[in-house]
Amino acid sequence: MSPNAPSTERRLMHARATLVQVYARNDGLFDVEAELRDTKTRDMQLSAGIRKAGEPVHDMLLTLVVDARLNILEASSDTRAMPYPGRCEHHGNAYAQLVGLNLLKGFRAAVKQKLSGVLGCTHLTELCNVLPTAVIQAFAGEVIDTREGSEDGTPPFQLDRCHALRRDGPVVQTHYPRWYRQGQALQAESTATPLGSS
């Protein structure tokens, strides 16, 4: 819902839901399941016939197996609902190309190179973009130490990756005093790479 009350009457036309779930496995690896679902509030004529209101126009699943260093070891996709059955789902398991990528090191650029446009599915490729931060959230405080940083003196990964976590800001001064550096965030911001972007 928008922060301001609507100034006019309105009706919902479309809803897109994304869900990312991360599971710890007994073998030390992690399963990542990302779903995207589009629904309409009206019946819609599609190539395969009428799609009833509330039935998904798109329903897609992207699955990964990653290790604790965020390397992708397995990847696959499943298109469960689509506007063009017999076509949309036939992309030759293009998303297996995610194997070998790292969610924190150049992931989004590699996805764009390997899977953009006609090389993949618009919606599955778009879904890939949420994976780095979603998996980091799953790992934070359990797989990745978000409090003390690494033994080699590297600060916690989240510092200087968000305006609230600037190393010269009040949040870091209060909650991460060891890593507070007055006037240092501007320099770090100019060199920091957003998660998975390069």
C-alpha positions in Angstrom: 0.0 0.0 0.0 1.3 3.5 -0.8 2.3 5.7 2.1 -0.4 8.3 1.2 -4.0 7.5 1.1 -5.2 7.4 -2.6 -6.9 10.7 -3.6 -9.3 8.9 -5.9 -11.1 5.6 -6.1 -9.1 2.8 -7.6 -9.2 -0.9 -8.5 -6.5 -3.5 -8.4 -5.5 -4.6 -12.0 -2.5 -6.8 -11.5 -0.4 -8.4 -8.7 3.1 -9.7 -9.0 4.4 -11.8 -6.0 8.0 -12.9 -5.5 9.1 -15.3 -2.8 12.6 -16.4 -2.1 13.2 -19.2 0.5 16.6 -20.5 1.5 17.0 -23.8 3.2 20.1 -25.2 5.1 20.9 -28.7 4.1 22.4 -31.5 6.2 25.4 -31.7 3.8 26.5 -28.1 4.5 25.0 -26.7 1.3 21.9 -24.5 0.8 18.8 -24.7 -1.4 17.5 -21.5 -2.8 13.9 -21.5 -4.2 12.7 -18.3 -5.9 9.2 -17.9 -7.2 7.5 -15.3 -9.4 3.7 -15.2 -9.9 1.6 -12.8 -11.8 -2.2 -12.7 -11.5 -4.9 -10.5 -13.0 -8.2 -9.4 -11.4 -10.1 -10.0 -14.6 -10.4 -12.9 -17.1 -7.8 -12.5 -19.8 -7.7 -13.9 -23.3 -4.4 -15.8 -23.9 -3.2 -17.8 -26.8 -4.3 -21.0 -25.1 -7.7 -19.7 -24.1 -9.2 -17.7 -21.2 -7.1 -17.4 -18.1 -9.6 -16.8 -15.2 -9.2 -13.9 -12.8 -6.8 -15.0 -10.0 -5.3 -17.8 -12.0 -1.6 -17.2 -12.6 -0.5 -15.8 -16.0 3.1 -16.5 -14.9 4.1 -18.9 -12.3 7.9 -19.6 -12.4 10.4 -21.3 -10.1 14.2 -20.9 -10.1 16.1 -23.3 -7.9 19.8 -23.1 -6.9 22.2 -25.0 -4.7 24.8 -22.7 -3.2 27.7 -23.2 -0.8 28.6 -21.0 2.1 30.8 -18.8 -0.1 27.7 -18.1 -2.3 29.0 -20.2 -5.3 26.2 -21.6 -7.4 26.7 -25.4 -7.7 23.4 -26.3 -9.3 20.7 -24.3 -11.0 17.4 -25.1 -12.8 14.0 -23.5 -13.6 10.4 -24.6 -13.9 7.8 -22.6 -15.8 4.5 -23.8 -14.3 2.1 -21.2 -15.8 2.7 -19.0 -18.9 0.9 -17.1 -21.6 2.3 -19.3 -24.4 2.3 -23.0 -23.4 4.6 -25.0 -25.5 6.9 -22.0 -26.1 7.6 -20.1 -22.9 9.0 -23.1 -21.0 11.3 -24.3 -23.9 14.5 -22.4 -23.3 16.8 -25.4 -23.1 17.3 -25.1 -19.4 19.2 -21.9 -20.0 19.3 -21.2 -16.3 21.8 -24.1 -15.8 24.3 -21.4 -17.0 24.1 -19.9 -13.5 26.3 -22.8 -12.3 29.8 -21.5 -11.5 28.7 -18.0 -10.8 29.1 -16.4 -7.4 26.1 -14.4 -6.0 28.4 -11.6 -4.7 31.0 -11.4 -7.5 29.7 -10.1 -10.8 26.5 -12.1 -10.6 24.1 -9.5 -12.1 26.4 -8.6 -15.0 27.0 -12.3 -15.8 23.2 -12.9 -15.8 22.7 -10.0 -18.2 25.4 -11.4 -20.5 24.2 -15.0 -20.4 20.4 -14.7 -20.2 19.1 -11.3 -21.2 16.7 -10.8 -24.1 16.1 -13.9 -26.3 18.7 -15.9 -24.4 16.3 -16.6 -21.6 12.9 -15.7 -20.1 12.3 -12.1 -19.2 10.7 -13.0 -15.9 13.2 -15.6 -14.7 16.1 -13.4 -15.6 14.5 -10.5 -13.7 14.0 -12.9 -10.7 17.7 -13.6 -10.7 18.3 -10.0 -9.7 16.8 -10.4 -6.2 18.9 -13.5 -5.4 22.2 -11.9 -4.0 20.5 -9.8 -1.3 17.9 -12.5 -0.5 20.6 -15.1 0.1 22.7 -12.6 2.1 19.7 -12.0 4.3 19.4 -15.8 4.9 23.1 -16.1 5.7 23.4 -13.0 7.9 24.3 -13.8 11.5 24.3 -17.5 10.9 26.6 -18.3 7.9 28.2 -14.8 7.6 29.3 -12.9 10.7 27.6 -9.5 10.5 28.9 -8.2 13.8 32.7 -8.4 14.0 34.0 -8.7 10.4 36.7 -11.1 9.3 39.8 -12.1 11.1 42.0 -10.2 8.6 40.5 -6.9 9.6 37.8 -6.6 6.9 34.7 -5.0 8.3 31.3 -6.7 8.1 30.2 -7.0 4.5 27.1 -4.8 4.9 29.0 -1.6 5.9 29.1 1.1 3.2 26.6 -0.8 1.1 23.6 1.2 2.2 23.1 4.9 3.2 22.1 3.8 6.8 25.3 1.8 7.2 27.8 4.4 6.2 31.0 4.0 8.2 30.9 7.6 9.1 27.2 7.5 10.1 25.4 7.3 13.4 24.2 3.7 12.9 27.8 2.4 12.6 29.0 4.7 15.4 26.3 3.3 17.7 26.1 -0.4 16.6 29.5 -1.1 15.1 31.8 1.4 16.9 34.9 -0.7 16.1 34.3 0.1 12.4 33.3 3.8 12.7 35.5 6.1 10.7 34.6 9.7 10.7 34.6 11.0 7.1 35.6 7.7 5.6 32.3 6.5 4.1 32.4 8.8 1.1 35.7 7.3 -0.1 34.4 3.8 0.5 31.2 4.5 -1.3 33.0 5.5 -4.4 34.9 2.2 -4.5 32.3 -0.2 -3.1 30.6 -2.5 -5.5 26.9 -3.1 -5.0 26.1 -6.8 -4.1 26.4 -9.0 -7.1 26.4 -6.1 -9.6 29.9 -6.1 -11.2 
